[in-house]
Amino acid sequence: MKMDSCRKCGIEMDVNQTCSVCREPIKFKCKKCHYFTDEQIHSTCKLVDMNYKQPVFDVI
């Protein structure tokens, strides 16, 4: 998902956050007015992320 320009001032946006699963951009920030976009959720990636469980190690 690509964000070309800011809705407030028209300046190019930078990637502010990427998806933890597929590494695609999901949140952007304006270089000029520092406007942040809403997070663009990938439904398939979100399901994978929610079902991920880190291994549990026994403490000795």
SVG drawing of the C-alpha trace seen along z (x, -y; Angstrom):
<svg xmlns="http://www.w3.org/2000/svg" viewBox="-9 -22 27 48">
<polyline fill="none" stroke="black" stroke-width="0.4" points="0.0,0.0 1.6,-3.2 0.9,-6.7 2.1,-9.3 1.3,-12.6 -0.1,-14.2 -3.8,-14.9 -3.2,-18.2 -0.3,-19.8 0.5,-17.7 4.1,-16.9 5.5,-13.4 5.0,-11.0 7.6,-8.8 7.0,-5.3 6.6,-5.4 5.7,-1.8 5.8,1.5 3.8,4.7 5.5,7.1 4.6,10.1 5.1,9.0 7.2,5.8 4.9,3.7 4.3,0.1 1.2,-0.3 1.6,-3.8 3.0,-7.0 4.2,-10.4 4.3,-13.7 7.8,-15.3 6.5,-18.8 3.5,-19.0 4.2,-15.7 0.7,-14.4 0.4,-10.7 -2.0,-8.4 -4.1,-5.8 -2.7,-2.3 -3.6,-0.3 -4.3,3.2 -3.6,6.3 -6.3,8.8 -4.3,11.9 -1.1,10.6 -3.1,9.6 -4.4,13.1 -0.9,14.6 0.4,12.1 -2.4,12.8 -1.8,16.6 2.0,16.3 3.2,17.5 6.7,17.1 8.4,20.3 8.2,20.7 11.3,21.7 11.4,23.2 13.4,21.2 16.0,23.3"/>
</svg>
